[in-house]
Amino acid sequence: MHKNWFWPVFLIVSAVVLIVSQLSLFTLHVSIWSLLLTLILVAALISSLRYLNMPGVVFAIAFLTMIYAQPLGITKLVPWTILGAAVLLSIGLGLLIHPRYQYHYRYHNHDHAHYNHHNHDDVHESTSTINDDHVNLDLSLGNSIRYVHSENFRSADLNVSMAGAKIYFDDADIKEDRATINVDVSLGSLELYLPQTWQLQENLSNSMGHISSTGTPTTAGPGVILTGSVSLGELRIIYI
């Protein structure tokens, strides 16, 4: 079984760095809060790099440069120039490079297989099936795949922060002709796989993010209201 050693080692190293930083051994002196924030951002950067989550990588680096703008001599670029460049870079790189997931199969009742085209033994992700009419997902600093299996799907609340998630709804039935999906994506990516029969009504707030759709829904089917916000992240809607 693959052992996840990254977080234990990172936390141990972080504890050592915190102690050594208070012993006046470094010529660069930073506050304890700046150092803690640096450790969090470095963890986010490494995690994002592992999964090719480009918005997470870019903004982790951007915030690190903002914290150390004075010793780097880039105080004139803080904050708006750095944030503006980070937005453009995250969108551009996000369009070119998508988060990677472990190659796997899962067969539904209609013998349809979902799969990803990457096979990396070092990639760890969370994969599970949700058997509920109300779906809740709160994900940060990780990658997740969820298969929604519901005979009467009604609503979903999906919060993705500095992470990547794929949600498959093709095994969910809507019996009341109306359902709601609420999303909150910030510094991450969310992919929604929807049946072509669903009639999507979008009511989204986009703050320097990227929203796209693939495929065309049919003219008849239940209505689904998509609400929420995308901030410095990516939302993809794929009809299958």
VEXBADO-312457 format. One record per residue (C-alpha): residue in three letters; chain; x, y, z. Coordinates in nm, 4 decimals. Example, Ala and Ser with C-alpha at 12.3 -4.5 7.8 and 13.67 -1.06 7.14 Angstrom:
BEGIN
{rest = ALA&kette = A&X = 1.2300&Y = -0.4500&Z = 0.7800} $
{rest = SER&kette = A&X = 1.3670&Y = -0.1060&Z = 0.7140} $
***
This chain:
BEGIN
{rest = MET&kette = A&X = 0.0000&Y = 0.0000&Z = 0.0000} $
{rest = HIS&kette = A&X = 0.1283&Y = 0.3442&Z = -0.0925} $
{rest = LYS&kette = A&X = 0.2290&Y = 0.5363&Z = 0.2183} $
{rest = ASN&kette = A&X = 0.1639&Y = 0.9056&Z = 0.2286} $
{rest = TRP&kette = A&X = 0.4852&Y = 1.0372&Z = 0.3845} $
{rest = PHE&kette = A&X = 0.4715&Y = 1.3951&Z = 0.2563} $
{rest = TRP&kette = A&X = 0.2629&Y = 1.5601&Z = 0.5292} $
{rest = PRO&kette = A&X = 0.4366&Y = 1.3947&Z = 0.8294} $
{rest = VAL&kette = A&X = 0.7802&Y = 1.4898&Z = 0.6953} $
{rest = PHE&kette = A&X = 0.6656&Y = 1.8403&Z = 0.6037} $
{rest = LEU&kette = A&X = 0.5192&Y = 1.9025&Z = 0.9516} $
{rest = ILE&kette = A&X = 0.8368&Y = 1.7774&Z = 1.1210} $
{rest = VAL&kette = A&X = 1.0556&Y = 1.9994&Z = 0.9029} $
{rest = SER&kette = A&X = 0.8223&Y = 2.2934&Z = 0.9669} $
{rest = ALA&kette = A&X = 0.8572&Y = 2.2473&Z = 1.3425} $
{rest = VAL&kette = A&X = 1.2375&Y = 2.2499&Z = 1.3093} $
{rest = VAL&kette = A&X = 1.2273&Y = 2.5644&Z = 1.0941} $
{rest = LEU&kette = A&X = 1.0048&Y = 2.7423&Z = 1.3473} $
{rest = ILE&kette = A&X = 1.2413&Y = 2.6635&Z = 1.6334} $
{rest = VAL&kette = A&X = 1.5609&Y = 2.7513&Z = 1.4450} $
{rest = SER&kette = A&X = 1.4098&Y = 3.0774&Z = 1.3181} $
{rest = GLN&kette = A&X = 1.3757&Y = 3.2017&Z = 1.6752} $
{rest = LEU&kette = A&X = 1.7423&Y = 3.1305&Z = 1.7600} $
{rest = SER&kette = A&X = 1.8730&Y = 3.4279&Z = 1.5551} $
{rest = LEU&kette = A&X = 2.0688&Y = 3.1982&Z = 1.3256} $
{rest = PHE&kette = A&X = 1.9259&Y = 3.3525&Z = 1.0097} $
{rest = THR&kette = A&X = 2.0291&Y = 3.6916&Z = 0.8750} $
{rest = LEU&kette = A&X = 1.6766&Y = 3.7424&Z = 0.7435} $
{rest = HIS&kette = A&X = 1.4365&Y = 3.8063&Z = 1.0295} $
{rest = VAL&kette = A&X = 1.0647&Y = 3.7530&Z = 0.9761} $
{rest = SER&kette = A&X = 0.7739&Y = 3.7505&Z = 1.2160} $
{rest = ILE&kette = A&X = 0.6332&Y = 3.4253&Z = 1.3452} $
{rest = TRP&kette = A&X = 0.3077&Y = 3.4867&Z = 1.1553} $
{rest = SER&kette = A&X = 0.4903&Y = 3.5504&Z = 0.8298} $
{rest = LEU&kette = A&X = 0.6857&Y = 3.2311&Z = 0.8803} $
{rest = LEU&kette = A&X = 0.3715&Y = 3.0296&Z = 0.9530} $
{rest = LEU&kette = A&X = 0.2049&Y = 3.1715&Z = 0.6430} $
{rest = THR&kette = A&X = 0.5182&Y = 3.0886&Z = 0.4439} $
{rest = LEU&kette = A&X = 0.5021&Y = 2.7249&Z = 0.5555} $
{rest = ILE&kette = A&X = 0.1354&Y = 2.7025&Z = 0.4593} $
{rest = LEU&kette = A&X = 0.2030&Y = 2.8528&Z = 0.1175} $
{rest = VAL&kette = A&X = 0.4990&Y = 2.6233&Z = 0.0574} $
{rest = ALA&kette = A&X = 0.2789&Y = 2.3243&Z = 0.1423} $
{rest = ALA&kette = A&X = 0.0150&Y = 2.4510&Z = -0.0987} $
{rest = LEU&kette = A&X = 0.2802&Y = 2.5056&Z = -0.3653} $
{rest = ILE&kette = A&X = 0.4231&Y = 2.1535&Z = -0.3342} $
{rest = SER&kette = A&X = 0.0779&Y = 1.9945&Z = -0.3281} $
{rest = SER&kette = A&X = -0.0300&Y = 2.1939&Z = -0.6332} $
{rest = LEU&kette = A&X = 0.2869&Y = 2.0992&Z = -0.8207} $
{rest = ARG&kette = A&X = 0.2265&Y = 1.7311&Z = -0.7544} $
{rest = TYR&kette = A&X = -0.1157&Y = 1.7498&Z = -0.9155} $
{rest = LEU&kette = A&X = -0.0349&Y = 2.0140&Z = -1.1788} $
{rest = ASN&kette = A&X = -0.2881&Y = 2.2511&Z = -1.0255} $
{rest = MET&kette = A&X = -0.1645&Y = 2.5656&Z = -1.1996} $
{rest = PRO&kette = A&X = -0.3760&Y = 2.8298&Z = -1.0183} $
{rest = GLY&kette = A&X = -0.2565&Y = 2.6895&Z = -0.6857} $
{rest = VAL&kette = A&X = 0.1063&Y = 2.6989&Z = -0.7994} $
{rest = VAL&kette = A&X = 0.0927&Y = 3.0517&Z = -0.9394} $
{rest = PHE&kette = A&X = -0.0872&Y = 3.2130&Z = -0.6458} $
{rest = ALA&kette = A&X = 0.1220&Y = 3.0342&Z = -0.3853} $
{rest = ILE&kette = A&X = 0.4306&Y = 3.1841&Z = -0.5502} $
{rest = ALA&kette = A&X = 0.2591&Y = 3.5223&Z = -0.5844} $
{rest = PHE&kette = A&X = 0.1715&Y = 3.5420&Z = -0.2155} $
{rest = LEU&kette = A&X = 0.5220&Y = 3.4304&Z = -0.1184} $
{rest = THR&kette = A&X = 0.6739&Y = 3.7118&Z = -0.3254} $
{rest = MET&kette = A&X = 0.4351&Y = 3.9575&Z = -0.1601} $
{rest = ILE&kette = A&X = 0.5424&Y = 3.8458&Z = 0.1875} $
{rest = TYR&kette = A&X = 0.9113&Y = 3.8864&Z = 0.0995} $
{rest = ALA&kette = A&X = 0.8747&Y = 4.1803&Z = -0.1371} $
{rest = GLN&kette = A&X = 1.1120&Y = 4.4024&Z = 0.0614} $
{rest = PRO&kette = A&X = 1.4169&Y = 4.1695&Z = 0.0688} $
{rest = LEU&kette = A&X = 1.3465&Y = 4.0792&Z = -0.2954} $
{rest = GLY&kette = A&X = 1.3389&Y = 4.4481&Z = -0.3894} $
{rest = ILE&kette = A&X = 0.9983&Y = 4.4328&Z = -0.5586} $
{rest = THR&kette = A&X = 0.7903&Y = 4.6488&Z = -0.3262} $
{rest = LYS&kette = A&X = 0.6775&Y = 4.8605&Z = -0.6246} $
{rest = LEU&kette = A&X = 0.5028&Y = 4.5546&Z = -0.7690} $
{rest = VAL&kette = A&X = 0.2972&Y = 4.4819&Z = -0.4558} $
{rest = PRO&kette = A&X = 0.0150&Y = 4.4028&Z = -0.4589} $
{rest = TRP&kette = A&X = -0.1718&Y = 4.4756&Z = -0.7808} $
{rest = THR&kette = A&X = 0.0984&Y = 4.4111&Z = -1.0390} $
{rest = ILE&kette = A&X = 0.1810&Y = 4.0748&Z = -0.8847} $
{rest = LEU&kette = A&X = -0.1856&Y = 3.9800&Z = -0.8469} $
{rest = GLY&kette = A&X = -0.2643&Y = 4.0879&Z = -1.2027} $
{rest = ALA&kette = A&X = 0.0246&Y = 3.8862&Z = -1.3422} $
{rest = ALA&kette = A&X = -0.0795&Y = 3.5884&Z = -1.1281} $
{rest = VAL&kette = A&X = -0.4339&Y = 3.6012&Z = -1.2648} $
{rest = LEU&kette = A&X = -0.3130&Y = 3.6050&Z = -1.6256} $
{rest = LEU&kette = A&X = -0.0591&Y = 3.3294&Z = -1.5629} $
{rest = SER&kette = A&X = -0.3050&Y = 3.1042&Z = -1.3772} $
{rest = ILE&kette = A&X = -0.5669&Y = 3.1359&Z = -1.6508} $
{rest = GLY&kette = A&X = -0.3163&Y = 3.0806&Z = -1.9295} $
{rest = LEU&kette = A&X = -0.1427&Y = 2.7855&Z = -1.7651} $
{rest = GLY&kette = A&X = -0.4780&Y = 2.6455&Z = -1.6512} $
{rest = LEU&kette = A&X = -0.5968&Y = 2.6333&Z = -2.0111} $
{rest = LEU&kette = A&X = -0.2807&Y = 2.4507&Z = -2.1170} $
{rest = ILE&kette = A&X = -0.2287&Y = 2.2186&Z = -1.8208} $
{rest = HIS&kette = A&X = -0.5110&Y = 2.0455&Z = -1.6352} $
{rest = PRO&kette = A&X = -0.4818&Y = 1.8756&Z = -1.2952} $
{rest = ARG&kette = A&X = -0.3728&Y = 1.5155&Z = -1.3222} $
{rest = TYR&kette = A&X = -0.5488&Y = 1.2203&Z = -1.1624} $
{rest = GLN&kette = A&X = -0.4713&Y = 0.8565&Z = -1.1158} $
{rest = TYR&kette = A&X = -0.5878&Y = 0.6252&Z = -1.3943} $
{rest = HIS&kette = A&X = -0.8874&Y = 0.4207&Z = -1.2831} $
{rest = TYR&kette = A&X = -1.2120&Y = 0.2679&Z = -1.3969} $
{rest = ARG&kette = A&X = -1.5534&Y = 0.2636&Z = -1.2407} $
{rest = TYR&kette = A&X = -1.8515&Y = 0.0969&Z = -1.4072} $
{rest = HIS&kette = A&X = -2.2035&Y = 0.2275&Z = -1.3548} $
{rest = ASN&kette = A&X = -2.5308&Y = 0.0424&Z = -1.3888} $
{rest = HIS&kette = A&X = -2.5395&Y = 0.1312&Z = -1.7582} $
{rest = ASP&kette = A&X = -2.1885&Y = -0.0166&Z = -1.8063} $
{rest = HIS&kette = A&X = -2.0302&Y = 0.3212&Z = -1.8728} $
{rest = ALA&kette = A&X = -1.6716&Y = 0.3671&Z = -1.7556} $
{rest = HIS&kette = A&X = -1.5193&Y = 0.6877&Z = -1.6256} $
{rest = TYR&kette = A&X = -1.1443&Y = 0.7093&Z = -1.6530} $
{rest = ASN&kette = A&X = -0.8447&Y = 0.9385&Z = -1.6577} $
{rest = HIS&kette = A&X = -0.5539&Y = 0.9097&Z = -1.8963} $
{rest = HIS&kette = A&X = -0.2658&Y = 0.9366&Z = -1.6512} $
{rest = ASN&kette = A&X = -0.1070&Y = 0.6549&Z = -1.4563} $
{rest = HIS&kette = A&X = 0.1271&Y = 0.7795&Z = -1.1845} $
{rest = ASP&kette = A&X = 0.1915&Y = 0.5623&Z = -0.8821} $
{rest = ASP&kette = A&X = 0.3019&Y = 0.8664&Z = -0.6832} $
{rest = VAL&kette = A&X = -0.0311&Y = 1.0443&Z = -0.7161} $
{rest = HIS&kette = A&X = -0.2644&Y = 1.0143&Z = -0.4213} $
{rest = GLU&kette = A&X = -0.6238&Y = 1.1225&Z = -0.4461} $
{rest = SER&kette = A&X = -0.9587&Y = 1.0718&Z = -0.2835} $
{rest = THR&kette = A&X = -1.2194&Y = 0.8760&Z = -0.4804} $
{rest = SER&kette = A&X = -1.5617&Y = 0.7752&Z = -0.3547} $
{rest = THR&kette = A&X = -1.9312&Y = 0.7410&Z = -0.4341} $
{rest = ILE&kette = A&X = -2.1951&Y = 0.9615&Z = -0.2745} $
{rest = ASN&kette = A&X = -2.5338&Y = 0.7986&Z = -0.2216} $
{rest = ASP&kette = A&X = -2.7337&Y = 1.0989&Z = -0.1112} $
{rest = ASP&kette = A&X = -2.9925&Y = 1.3405&Z = -0.2461} $
{rest = HIS&kette = A&X = -2.7979&Y = 1.6311&Z = -0.0967} $
{rest = VAL&kette = A&X = -2.4273&Y = 1.6397&Z = -0.1807} $
{rest = ASN&kette = A&X = -2.1714&Y = 1.8266&Z = 0.0283} $
{rest = LEU&kette = A&X = -1.8029&Y = 1.8564&Z = -0.0594} $
{rest = ASP&kette = A&X = -1.5495&Y = 2.0763&Z = 0.1162} $
{rest = LEU&kette = A&X = -1.2044&Y = 2.0248&Z = -0.0346} $
{rest = SER&kette = A&X = -0.8787&Y = 2.2109&Z = 0.0171} $
{rest = LEU&kette = A&X = -0.5170&Y = 2.1274&Z = -0.0641} $
{rest = GLY&kette = A&X = -0.5941&Y = 1.7999&Z = -0.2379} $
{rest = ASN&kette = A&X = -0.7582&Y = 1.6275&Z = -0.5307} $
{rest = SER&kette = A&X = -1.0856&Y = 1.4426&Z = -0.5285} $
{rest = ILE&kette = A&X = -1.3185&Y = 1.2498&Z = -0.7571} $
{rest = ARG&kette = A&X = -1.6805&Y = 1.1970&Z = -0.6544} $
{rest = TYR&kette = A&X = -1.9494&Y = 0.9877&Z = -0.8212} $
{rest = VAL&kette = A&X = -2.2995&Y = 1.0965&Z = -0.7256} $
{rest = HIS&kette = A&X = -2.5464&Y = 0.8087&Z = -0.7156} $
{rest = SER&kette = A&X = -2.8914&Y = 0.9390&Z = -0.6260} $
{rest = GLU&kette = A&X = -3.2426&Y = 0.8328&Z = -0.7189} $
{rest = ASN&kette = A&X = -3.3788&Y = 1.1782&Z = -0.6353} $
{rest = PHE&kette = A&X = -3.0968&Y = 1.4317&Z = -0.6552} $
{rest = ARG&kette = A&X = -3.1955&Y = 1.7697&Z = -0.5127} $
{rest = SER&kette = A&X = -2.8927&Y = 1.9821&Z = -0.4303} $
{rest = ALA&kette = A&X = -2.5147&Y = 2.0001&Z = -0.4031} $
{rest = ASP&kette = A&X = -2.2794&Y = 2.2346&Z = -0.2192} $
{rest = LEU&kette = A&X = -1.9286&Y = 2.2130&Z = -0.3593} $
{rest = ASN&kette = A&X = -1.6486&Y = 2.4154&Z = -0.1996} $
{rest = VAL&kette = A&X = -1.3061&Y = 2.3799&Z = -0.3611} $
{rest = SER&kette = A&X = -1.0123&Y = 2.5876&Z = -0.2389} $
{rest = MET&kette = A&X = -0.6585&Y = 2.5461&Z = -0.3749} $
{rest = ALA&kette = A&X = -0.7519&Y = 2.1980&Z = -0.4911} $
{rest = GLY&kette = A&X = -0.8853&Y = 2.0024&Z = -0.7875} $
{rest = ALA&kette = A&X = -1.2137&Y = 1.8120&Z = -0.7989} $
{rest = LYS&kette = A&X = -1.4175&Y = 1.6140&Z = -1.0507} $
{rest = ILE&kette = A&X = -1.7837&Y = 1.5443&Z = -0.9782} $
{rest = TYR&kette = A&X = -1.9802&Y = 1.2966&Z = -1.1921} $
{rest = PHE&kette = A&X = -2.3586&Y = 1.3420&Z = -1.1921} $
{rest = ASP&kette = A&X = -2.4432&Y = 1.1035&Z = -1.4779} $
{rest = ASP&kette = A&X = -2.5718&Y = 0.8430&Z = -1.2309} $
{rest = ALA&kette = A&X = -2.8036&Y = 1.0897&Z = -1.0542} $
{rest = ASP&kette = A&X = -3.1772&Y = 1.1155&Z = -1.1314} $
{rest = ILE&kette = A&X = -3.3909&Y = 1.4246&Z = -1.0742} $
{rest = LYS&kette = A&X = -3.7536&Y = 1.3359&Z = -1.0071} $
{rest = GLU&kette = A&X = -3.8855&Y = 1.6775&Z = -0.9059} $
{rest = ASP&kette = A&X = -3.7786&Y = 1.8489&Z = -1.2322} $
{rest = ARG&kette = A&X = -3.5616&Y = 2.0914&Z = -1.0381} $
{rest = ALA&kette = A&X = -3.2268&Y = 2.0741&Z = -0.8565} $
{rest = THR&kette = A&X = -2.9618&Y = 2.3189&Z = -0.7411} $
{rest = ILE&kette = A&X = -2.5830&Y = 2.3030&Z = -0.7544} $
{rest = ASN&kette = A&X = -2.3954&Y = 2.5669&Z = -0.5566} $
{rest = VAL&kette = A&X = -2.0223&Y = 2.6039&Z = -0.6158} $
{rest = ASP&kette = A&X = -1.7491&Y = 2.8035&Z = -0.4464} $
{rest = VAL&kette = A&X = -1.4183&Y = 2.7720&Z = -0.6308} $
{rest = SER&kette = A&X = -1.1147&Y = 2.9728&Z = -0.5232} $
{rest = LEU&kette = A&X = -0.7567&Y = 2.9125&Z = -0.6368} $
{rest = GLY&kette = A&X = -0.8524&Y = 2.5702&Z = -0.7662} $
{rest = SER&kette = A&X = -1.0357&Y = 2.3800&Z = -1.0372} $
{rest = LEU&kette = A&X = -1.3734&Y = 2.2076&Z = -1.0428} $
{rest = GLU&kette = A&X = -1.5081&Y = 1.9869&Z = -1.3215} $
{rest = LEU&kette = A&X = -1.8790&Y = 1.9008&Z = -1.3324} $
{rest = TYR&kette = A&X = -1.9828&Y = 1.6058&Z = -1.5485} $
{rest = LEU&kette = A&X = -2.3547&Y = 1.6439&Z = -1.6192} $
{rest = PRO&kette = A&X = -2.6065&Y = 1.4382&Z = -1.8177} $
{rest = GLN&kette = A&X = -2.6956&Y = 1.5914&Z = -2.1528} $
{rest = THR&kette = A&X = -3.0634&Y = 1.5927&Z = -2.0530} $
{rest = TRP&kette = A&X = -3.0074&Y = 1.8450&Z = -1.7745} $
{rest = GLN&kette = A&X = -3.1100&Y = 2.2006&Z = -1.8585} $
{rest = LEU&kette = A&X = -2.8577&Y = 2.4204&Z = -1.6832} $
{rest = GLN&kette = A&X = -2.9414&Y = 2.7742&Z = -1.5708} $
{rest = GLU&kette = A&X = -2.6241&Y = 2.9555&Z = -1.4679} $
{rest = ASN&kette = A&X = -2.6221&Y = 3.2275&Z = -1.2061} $
{rest = LEU&kette = A&X = -2.2516&Y = 3.2515&Z = -1.1276} $
{rest = SER&kette = A&X = -2.0269&Y = 3.5255&Z = -0.9998} $
{rest = ASN&kette = A&X = -1.6899&Y = 3.5225&Z = -1.1758} $
{rest = SER&kette = A&X = -1.4042&Y = 3.7116&Z = -1.0119} $
{rest = MET&kette = A&X = -1.0939&Y = 3.6772&Z = -1.2285} $
{rest = GLY&kette = A&X = -1.1676&Y = 3.3098&Z = -1.2900} $
{rest = HIS&kette = A&X = -1.2329&Y = 3.0940&Z = -1.5940} $
{rest = ILE&kette = A&X = -1.5655&Y = 2.9227&Z = -1.6726} $
{rest = SER&kette = A&X = -1.6100&Y = 2.6950&Z = -1.9725} $
{rest = SER&kette = A&X = -1.8416&Y = 2.4218&Z = -2.0997} $
{rest = THR&kette = A&X = -1.7984&Y = 2.1228&Z = -2.3306} $
{rest = GLY&kette = A&X = -2.0762&Y = 1.9423&Z = -2.5119} $
{rest = THR&kette = A&X = -2.4371&Y = 2.0369&Z = -2.5859} $
{rest = PRO&kette = A&X = -2.7406&Y = 1.9487&Z = -2.3715} $
{rest = THR&kette = A&X = -3.0581&Y = 1.8136&Z = -2.5265} $
{rest = THR&kette = A&X = -3.3768&Y = 2.0203&Z = -2.5475} $
{rest = ALA&kette = A&X = -3.5735&Y = 1.8215&Z = -2.2906} $
{rest = GLY&kette = A&X = -3.4963&Y = 1.7292&Z = -1.9331} $
{rest = PRO&kette = A&X = -3.5014&Y = 1.8493&Z = -1.5725} $
{rest = GLY&kette = A&X = -3.3835&Y = 2.1988&Z = -1.4831} $
{rest = VAL&kette = A&X = -3.0714&Y = 2.2549&Z = -1.2761} $
{rest = ILE&kette = A&X = -2.9785&Y = 2.5912&Z = -1.1286} $
{rest = LEU&kette = A&X = -2.6022&Y = 2.6474&Z = -1.1031} $
{rest = THR&kette = A&X = -2.5173&Y = 2.9202&Z = -0.8531} $
{rest = GLY&kette = A&X = -2.2119&Y = 3.0362&Z = -0.6627} $
{rest = SER&kette = A&X = -1.8807&Y = 3.1995&Z = -0.7408} $
{rest = VAL&kette = A&X = -1.5472&Y = 3.1349&Z = -0.9082} $
{rest = SER&kette = A&X = -1.2581&Y = 3.3391&Z = -0.7722} $
{rest = LEU&kette = A&X = -0.9132&Y = 3.3033&Z = -0.9262} $
{rest = GLY&kette = A&X = -0.9987&Y = 2.9486&Z = -1.0259} $
{rest = GLU&kette = A&X = -1.1483&Y = 2.7365&Z = -1.3021} $
{rest = LEU&kette = A&X = -1.4911&Y = 2.5802&Z = -1.3473} $
{rest = ARG&kette = A&X = -1.5504&Y = 2.3359&Z = -1.6320} $
{rest = ILE&kette = A&X = -1.8911&Y = 2.1944&Z = -1.7266} $
{rest = ILE&kette = A&X = -1.8822&Y = 1.8776&Z = -1.9332} $
{rest = TYR&kette = A&X = -2.1999&Y = 1.7220&Z = -2.0747} $
{rest = ILE&kette = A&X = -2.1773&Y = 1.3445&Z = -2.1133} $
***
